[in-house]
């Protein structure tokens, strides 16, 4: 299978506009150098500076991080432009960025997860059934509600 990709132009998508831009640039550079060293036709593309269209790439290697890049949006854009990409599809990317939805789906399908609770108001005390140590996290980077993971 890897030989079929030798005939394709692979664009390593990295950078972007999220707070994780610098990490993405480093990740993308490492992937770019590795693919180049293996003899692939590869380019680096920063969505902050370039349009994502099929004239530039056959396949996108996603090395992007954060909102708009891990939540299904970039996947939907690539899909609508007819560009194959690495990683999960639109729906699973969207689900994966929502911690409560991910944990709920895992729990409902018998996949073990720590106890969790969705809060809809500010946390004033440790919720009943929970004790320290515990972790409080936002559902996603764009949503202000939080999930407590015991």
Secondary structure as UniProt FT lines:
FT   HELIX           2..5
FT   TURN            6..7
FT   STRAND          9..13
FT   TURN            19..20
FT   HELIX           21..37
FT   TURN            38..39
FT   STRAND          41..45
FT   TURN            47..49
FT   TURN            54..56
FT   STRAND          59..62
FT   TURN            67..69
FT   HELIX           73..80
FT   TURN            81..82
FT   STRAND          84..85
FT   HELIX           90..97
FT   HELIX           99..108
FT   TURN            109..110
FT   STRAND          116..119
FT   TURN            128..129
FT   STRAND          135..140
FT   TURN            141..142
FT   STRAND          143..149
//
